[in-house]
Amino acid sequence: MRLLDETARERQPGKMTRSFGFPPVARKDARVLILGSLPGQASLAARQYYAQPQNSFWKLMGRLFGAGPEEPYEERLQRLVDARVALWDVCASAKRPGSLDQRIDKSSIIPNDFRILFETHPEIGAIFFNGATAERLFLALARPTLPDVLSGIAMKRLPSTSPAHAAASFAQKLEAWREVAMAVTPGIAAEAHPPVGNTRP
């Protein structure tokens, strides 16, 4: 498992400066990859994935994998990798004032090297996008360079865990995010719930 290092940084918050993402958190036998777009200011400052207190990501991970916000951060990461869940973002770096996905300067994006990730984690069989921006950026910037690698990998967008995505309630997000747990252990639904449909929130 790779934990976060000191490469994440953002200078002069609020201005159009370049933000740098985190390395992947993944074990060699990871089955599922959760992709965000680019860490926001709270995450960059804390050097933690999804550190914004109102972001529901860790609350969802607590319900699905016992990796809730009440646990120390390193323990949360460990529980995810033990469940064979990997975390990363589409952008290695990009310019963005603030934290909103829609403010990412598309022309400034440097995507992460997904070919190396998939080559070193060959059991990944599903990618779940945390929101529409992560999906859109991956399909535009990464998928065209990986037609051979992605041919056997399922992909699905899930409702964003960001507090800016208020259209879905926590209960609705949880129902959709159960598919992550089901993809890790096919045929076994998290908390004994059936799989959700292929709706695109």
N, C-alpha and C positions, 0 to 999 in steps of 0.2 A: 504494500500500500504506500502511495506517495501522499504525504501530508503537505500542507501549505508552507511555502518558503517566504522569503522576504522580497520577492519580486513585485508584489502587488503594490501599486502606489498611484496617487493622483495628486497633482500639484495644482494649487490655486483653485480649490473647489468652486464650481459655478461658472468657470470660464472654459473656453473651448481648448482644453488641454488633453493630452493623451492619457488614457487610463489603461492599465495593464491588468489582465486577468490572472487567474490562479492556475497552477498545474492541476492535472486531473487527480482525482481521488479514486483509485481503482485497484482491485486485486487482479492477479493474472487470470483468475477464473470467473471474472465478472460476466453476468449474463445480460444485464440491462444497463443502458446508459441514459441518464437524465441530463438533458442539455438546456442550459439557460442561454441568455444572449451575452451579457457583460455585467460583472458585478457593479452594483450601485455604490454610492459614496459611503453608506454605512458599512457595507461589506468590505470595501477597500480599506477603510479606516481600521476595522477590526481584524482584517485579514482572515475573514471567515465567509464561507458561502452562506448567503441568505441571512445576513446579520440584522437586517432591518426588522425592528421588533414587531411591526404590523404584518410582515410577510408571513403567510401561513404555511410555508414550506416545512419547517421543522415540526409544526403542530401536526401536519399530515403524516410526516415520517414517524412521529410518535405513535399515531394510531395504527400505522401499517407495519412498522418495524421496531417499535420500542425506542426510537431515536428522537424523543421529544425534546423541546427546548429546556425542560427542567434538568436534563442531563448535561454534564460538561461537554464542551464542543468536541474534544478529541474522542470522547466515548460515543457521541452521535455518529461521527465518521466511522468509527470502528464497527458499530452495529450495522451500518449500511454496507460496508465492504464485506462483513461476515455474511450478510444476506445476498451477496453477489450483485450489489447495486453500485454503479459507478456514477460520479458527478463530474461535469465539466461544463464549459461554455463554448459557444460558437466562436466568439471573438477572442483572439489572443490579446489584441489591443485595438483601441479606436478612440476617436475624439468625441466627447459628449459633455455638454454643460449639464450638471445635475445628474439625476438617476433614471429619468424616464426613458424607456426603450425607444420611443418615437423621436427622441432628440439625438440619437446616435447619428453621427455624420457617416453616411454609408460609404462615401468616397474615401474615408480614412481607415476603414476596417482592414485589419490583418487577421485572417482566420487562423484558427489553430490547425496543427498538422494531424488531421484525422487518420491519414493513412498509417502513420506510425502507431497511433492508438489501436486501430483495428488489427494491425499485424501483430502487436504484442499482447492483445487481448482477444484471441480468436473465437472465444465462446460467446461474445456479445451477439445476441440475436434480435434485440429490439432496442430502438431509440425512442424515448419519450421526450417531446419538446415541452418545456415549461413556458407555454404561451405562444402567441402567434408570431412574435418577432423572432424568437429563436428558430422556429420552423422556417420562416421565410428566409432568414439569412443563411441557414444551413443549406436549404434547397438551391439557393442562388450561388453561394460561394464555395460550398464543399461538395455537394453531390455531383456536379459536373466533372470533378476530377477523380471520382471514386466509383465509376460504373461497375467495375469488377468486384470491388469490395462490398458494395451495398446490395448486390443482387439477392442475397439471401437474408437480409436484415429488414425486419418490419419497422415501420415508422408511424408514429401517431402524435398529434398535438393534443395536449391536455390543457385545461383552463389554467391560466396564469395564477400563480400563488401570490402575485404582487397585490398590495392593497389598492392599487390603481384599478384592478380588475374587480369591480364591485358588482358586476352583472350576475355573478354566480355566488350563492351562499357557500359557507364552509361545508355544509352537508352535501351540496351538489358537487363541490370540488372533491370532497372525499370519495364520493361514489365514483367519479371519473378516475381519480388517482388509484383506486383499487386495482386497476389494470396493471400497474407496475408490479404489485405483489404477485399477481397472477402470472405475469410473464416470467418472474423469477422461479416460481414453482408452478408450472403448468398444471391446470386441473384443480388447484387448491385456491379458493378465493380468500382474500384477507377478511378476517372476522366473519367467515362463513357466509359472505354475500356472493350472489351470482355475478358474472361478468356484466359490465355495462355494454351498451351498444356502441356503434361506430359513429356517434354524433360528433360534430365538430363545433364546440362552443364558440 
